[in-house]
Amino acid sequence: MTGIGTINPLGNNVQDYFANLKAGVSGAAPITRFDAGKFKTRFACEVKGYNWEDYFDRKEVRKYDLFSQFALVAADQAVKDSGLDLEKINKLRAGVIWASGIGGLKSMYDEISGFIKGDETPRFSPFFIPKMIADIAAGYISMKYGFMGPNFCPVSACASSNHALILAADQIRAGRADIMITGGSEASVNQPGVGGFNSMQALSTRNDDPATASRPYDVDRDGFVIGEGAGGLILEEYEHAKARGARIYAEVAGGGMSADAYHFTAPHPDGLGACQAMRDAMAEAEVNPDEIDYINTHGTSTPAGDLPELVGIQQAIGDQIYKANLSSTKSMTGHLLGAAGAIEALACIMAITEGVIPPTINNFTRDPHIDERINLTLNQAQERNVRVAVSNTFGFGGHNATVLLKKI
């Protein structure tokens, strides 16, 4: 990893994001993107202070759903941070794998709403389909930088970004590319996004106290907090990066992918898929359990989801679960769905490069079903030398993806 960028509920750049992660800041607040007065949940983790005019001109932005805007912002930060000389690289060997779990949900909602409210003549924007489809962000990023290598979009719900990172690393390992822009973006803080998750009873309804609503591992957790934003990363072949004197944040050492084959929304109660994804990531990286220092858990703050993951982690790494730090940064950022893995990989990079484990905030009464010996990094960041960090993501449909990062 030689370049990073983000726009998310804790910051519109990496520096602000890292500072707020370490400080244990919550990104949750009342929804401003639409009138949520009739909804069961009236708060979210929105991106703060975003103005599209700071990044795009009026003619250009008409083509972009908000999820594509976030993608282009985060990717541009990552490219600039990497120090790549775009005039010198071989763009035939530079690609983009960019994820989204849902894509242009707001664009779809707006166009269909306009059609229903309109007269008998169908009136749809010529940009409707391109704004809606989940793969379009990857396409726009490749067009901006002229990258002509592998280009596509994995869609696996909340595991999408980790799948993107794994697949991007695979392109380099397979010799198909020297450089890959990867990551994910999501913009589902809107009427169908909040309404749909509300109907599933997946979202917290703690409207009286949004900042403490995301409570992974707390006995009173009542659902996740929906978030939005993007994370971008530049992956580069090691010798290619060394030859140009690039700063290297970490190595993508391994990835694991599995399926629960159990339920369309609930994880396997015995954590079988989570365990297998972690084991595969460790095997590919040739890392032993006792080398793992930090695990960024999926930890969504749902009653059904938090405990099975811990079961799976213990199956995968045994007693090392008592020696490693675990934390859920979703307690601060909310759940960015298809972009979650991207910003959580950045949290792992922070742990590796700065020696700080981000906390799990909002833990008031620890769930008594969780072994007290497990260090969930509750409420305050902790200092630690991190050699190996693991990021877990799981998605509806039973999709599991684990990324393992190593200090260089």
Long-range contacts (C-beta under 8 A, 24 or more apart in sequence): 1-233, 1-234, 1-235, 1-236, 1-248, 1-249, 1-250, 1-251, 1-252, 1-349, 1-405, 2-82, 2-83, 2-84, 2-234, 2-235, 2-236, 2-241, 2-246, 2-247, 2-248, 2-249, 3-78, 3-79, 3-80, 3-81, 3-82, 3-83, 3-84, 3-232, 3-233, 3-234, 4-77, 4-78, 4-81, 4-231, 4-232, 4-233, 4-234, 4-249, 4-346, 4-349, 5-73, 5-74, 5-75, 5-76, 5-77, 5-78, 5-79, 5-80, 5-81, 5-231, 5-232, 5-233, 6-74, 6-77, 6-229, 6-230, 6-231, 6-232, 6-342, 6-343, 6-346, 7-47, 7-50, 7-70, 7-73, 7-74, 7-77, 7-229, 7-230, 8-47, 8-227, 8-228, 8-229, 8-230, 8-231, 8-333, 8-336, 8-339, 8-343, 9-45, 9-46, 9-47, 9-48, 9-227, 9-228, 9-229, 9-332, 9-333, 9-334, 10-332, 10-333, 12-47, 12-48, 12-49, 12-50, 12-73, 13-77, 14-77, 14-81, 14-346, 17-343, 17-346, 18-346, 18-350, 18-354, 20-332, 21-329, 21-332, 21-347, 21-350, 21-358, 21-381, 22-350, 22-354, 22-356, 22-358, 22-381, 23-381, 24-332, 24-358, 24-359, 24-361, 24-379, 24-380, 24-381, 25-332, 26-210, 26-211, 26-212, 26-214, 26-331, 26-332, 26-361, 26-362, 27-227, 27-332, 27-333, 27-334, 28-210, 28-211, 28-213, 28-214, 28-225, 28-334, 29-210, 29-211, 30-210, 31-189, 31-194, 33-189, 33-190, 34-190, 34-191, 36-194, 39-194, 39-195, 39-198, 40-198, 40-203, 40-205, 41-194, 41-197, 41-198, 41-203, 41-204, 41-205, 41-207, 41-223, 41-226, 42-207, 43-206, 43-207, 43-210, 43-213, 43-225, 44-189, 44-194, 44-225, 44-226, 44-227, 44-228, 44-334, 45-189, 45-214, 45-225, 45-226, 45-227, 45-228, 45-333, 45-334, 45-335, 45-336, 46-189, 46-227, 46-228, 47-228, 47-229, 62-127, 63-127, 63-130, 63-131, 63-140, 64-131, 64-140, 65-103, 65-104, 65-105, 65-106, 65-107, 65-131, 65-132, 65-136, 65-187, 66-104, 66-106, 66-187, 66-228, 67-100, 67-102, 67-103, 67-104, 67-105, 67-137, 67-185, 67-186, 67-187, 67-230, 68-104, 68-131, 68-136, 68-137, 68-140, 68-185, 69-187, 70-185, 70-186, 70-187, 70-228, 70-229, 70-230, 70-339, 71-98, 71-100, 71-137, 71-140, 71-141, 71-183, 71-184, 71-185, 71-230, 71-232, 72-137, 72-140, 72-141, 72-144, 73-230, 74-183, 74-185, 74-229, 74-230, 74-231, 74-232, 74-342, 75-141, 75-144, 75-181, 75-183, 75-230, 75-232, 76-144, 76-232, 77-232, 78-181, 78-183, 78-232, 78-233, 78-234, 79-145, 79-181, 79-232, 79-234, 81-234, 82-234, 82-236, 82-246, 83-244, 83-246, 83-247, 84-179, 84-234, 84-244, 85-244, 86-145, 86-146, 89-178, 89-179, 90-178, 91-145, 91-146, 91-147, 91-148, 91-149, 92-148, 92-149, 93-149, 93-176, 93-177, 93-178, 93-179, 94-145, 94-147, 94-148, 94-149, 94-177, 94-178, 94-179, 94-180, 94-181, 95-142, 95-147, 95-148, 95-149, 95-150, 95-151, 95-168, 95-171, 95-176, 95-177, 95-179, 95-180, 95-181, 96-138, 96-141, 96-142, 96-147, 96-149, 96-150, 96-151, 96-180, 96-181, 96-182, 97-138, 97-150, 97-151, 97-152, 97-153, 97-154, 97-164, 97-167, 97-168, 97-171, 97-180, 97-181, 97-182, 98-137, 98-138, 98-141, 98-153, 98-164, 98-181, 98-182, 98-183, 98-184, 98-185, 99-153, 99-154, 99-155, 99-156, 99-160, 99-161, 99-163, 99-164, 99-182, 99-183, 99-184, 99-185, 99-338, 99-339, 99-341, 99-342, 100-134, 100-137, 100-153, 100-155, 100-160, 100-184, 100-185, 100-186, 100-338, 100-339, 101-134, 101-155, 101-156, 101-157, 101-158, 101-160, 101-184, 101-186, 101-337, 101-338, 101-339, 101-395, 102-134, 102-186, 102-188, 102-193, 102-337, 102-338, 103-132, 103-133, 103-134, 103-135, 103-136, 103-155, 104-131, 104-132, 104-133, 104-134, 104-136, 104-187, 105-132, 105-187, 105-188, 105-190, 105-192, 105-193, 106-187, 106-188, 106-190, 107-131, 107-132, 108-132, 108-192, 109-190, 109-191, 109-192, 134-338, 137-185, 141-181, 145-181, 147-179, 147-181, 149-176, 149-177, 149-179, 149-180, 150-176, 150-177, 150-180, 155-338, 156-395, 156-397, 156-399, 156-401, 157-337, 157-338, 157-395, 157-396, 157-397, 157-399, 158-298, 158-335, 158-337, 158-338, 158-340, 158-341, 158-393, 158-394, 158-395, 158-396, 158-399, 159-341, 159-393, 159-394, 159-395, 159-399, 159-400, 159-401, 160-184, 160-337, 160-338, 160-339, 160-341, 160-393, 160-395, 161-231, 161-338, 161-339, 161-340, 161-341, 161-342, 161-344, 161-345, 161-393, 162-255, 162-341, 162-345, 162-391, 162-392, 162-393, 162-401, 162-402, 162-403, 163-257, 163-341, 163-399, 163-401, 164-341, 164-342, 165-233, 165-235, 165-252, 165-255, 165-341, 165-342, 165-345, 165-403, 166-252, 166-255, 166-256, 166-257, 166-401, 166-403, 168-235, 169-235, 169-252, 169-255, 170-255, 172-235, 172-236, 172-237, 177-237, 178-236, 178-237, 178-240, 179-234, 179-235, 179-236, 179-237, 179-240, 180-234, 180-235, 180-236, 181-232, 181-233, 181-234, 182-232, 182-233, 182-234, 182-235, 182-342, 183-230, 183-231, 183-232, 183-233, 183-339, 183-342, 184-230, 184-231, 184-336, 184-338, 184-339, 184-340, 184-341, 184-342, 185-229, 185-230, 185-231, 185-338, 185-339, 185-342, 186-227, 186-228, 186-229, 186-230, 186-336, 186-337, 186-338, 186-339, 187-228, 188-226, 188-228, 188-337, 189-226, 189-227, 189-228, 193-226, 194-226, 197-224, 197-226, 200-265, 202-265, 202-302, 204-301, 211-362, 212-362, 212-364, 213-301, 213-362, 214-301, 214-330, 214-331, 214-332, 214-334, 214-335, 214-361, 214-362, 215-301, 215-331, 215-362, 215-363, 215-364, 216-297, 216-299, 216-300, 216-301, 216-306, 216-328, 216-330, 216-331, 216-360, 216-362, 216-363, 216-376, 217-299, 217-306, 217-328, 217-360, 217-363, 217-366, 217-367, 217-370, 217-376, 217-378, 218-301, 218-362, 218-363, 218-364, 218-365, 218-366, 218-367, 219-365, 219-366, 219-367, 219-368, 220-364, 220-365, 221-301, 221-302, 221-303, 221-306, 221-367, 222-301, 222-303, 223-301, 223-302, 224-300, 224-301, 224-302, 224-330, 224-334, 224-335, 225-301, 225-330, 225-334, 225-335, 226-334, 226-335, 226-337, 227-330, 227-333, 227-334, 227-335, 227-336, 227-337, 227-340, 228-336, 228-339, 229-333, 229-336, 229-339, 229-343, 230-339, 230-342, 230-343, 231-339, 231-341, 231-342, 231-343, 231-344, 231-345, 231-346, 232-342, 233-342, 233-345, 233-346, 248-408, 249-349, 249-352, 249-353, 249-408, 250-348, 250-349, 250-352, 250-353, 250-389, 250-405, 250-406, 250-407, 250-408, 251-405, 251-406, 251-407, 251-408, 252-403, 252-404, 252-405, 253-284, 253-285, 253-286, 253-287, 253-388, 253-404, 253-405, 253-406, 254-280, 254-281, 254-282, 254-283, 254-284, 254-285, 254-286, 254-287, 254-403, 254-404, 255-280, 255-281, 255-284, 255-401, 255-402, 255-403, 255-404, 256-280, 256-281, 256-282, 256-283, 256-284, 256-400, 256-401, 256-402, 256-404, 257-399, 257-400, 257-401, 257-402, 258-400, 259-397, 259-398, 259-399, 259-400, 260-394, 260-398, 260-400, 261-398, 262-398, 263-398, 264-396, 264-397, 264-398, 265-396, 266-304, 266-305, 267-304, 267-305, 267-308, 267-309, 267-394, 267-398, 268-308, 268-312, 268-398, 269-308, 269-311, 270-308, 270-311, 270-312, 271-308, 271-309, 271-310, 271-311, 271-312, 271-313, 271-314, 271-315, 272-312, 272-315, 273-312, 273-394, 273-398, 273-400, 274-298, 274-308, 274-309, 274-311, 274-312, 274-313, 274-316, 274-392, 274-394, 274-400, 274-402, 275-311, 275-312, 275-313, 275-315, 275-316, 276-400, 277-392, 277-400, 277-401, 277-402, 278-312, 278-313, 278-316, 278-317, 278-390, 278-392, 278-402, 279-316, 280-402, 281-390, 281-402, 281-403, 281-404, 282-316, 282-317, 282-404, 284-404, 285-388, 285-404, 285-406, 287-388, 287-404, 287-406, 289-316, 289-317, 289-318, 289-320, 290-320, 290-323, 291-387, 291-388, 292-317, 292-320, 292-324, 292-388, 292-389, 292-390, 293-324, 293-325, 293-351, 293-384, 293-385, 293-386, 293-387, 293-388, 293-389, 294-324, 294-325, 294-326, 294-327, 294-348, 294-351, 294-357, 294-384, 294-386, 294-388, 294-389, 294-390, 295-324, 295-325, 295-326, 295-327, 295-389, 295-390, 295-391, 295-392, 296-327, 296-328, 296-329, 296-344, 296-347, 296-348, 296-351, 296-358, 296-389, 296-390, 296-391, 296-392, 297-326, 297-327, 297-328, 297-392, 298-328, 298-330, 298-340, 298-392, 298-393, 298-394, 299-327, 299-328, 299-330, 299-331, 299-360, 300-328, 300-330, 300-335, 301-328, 301-330, 301-331, 305-394, 306-367, 307-367, 307-369, 307-370, 309-392, 309-394, 310-370, 310-371, 310-374, 313-392, 321-374, 322-371, 322-373, 322-374, 322-375, 324-375, 325-357, 325-375, 325-377, 325-382, 325-384, 326-360, 326-374, 326-375, 326-376, 326-377, 327-357, 327-358, 327-359, 327-360, 327-376, 327-377, 328-360, 328-376, 329-358, 329-360, 331-359, 331-360, 331-361, 331-362, 331-363, 332-358, 332-359, 332-361, 340-393, 341-391, 341-393, 341-401, 341-403, 344-391, 344-393, 345-391, 345-403, 345-405, 347-391, 348-389, 348-390, 348-391, 348-403, 348-405, 349-389, 349-405, 351-384, 351-386, 351-389, 352-386, 352-387, 352-389, 352-405, 352-406, 352-407, 355-383, 355-384, 355-385, 355-386, 356-381, 356-382, 356-383, 356-384, 357-381, 357-382, 357-383, 357-384, 357-386
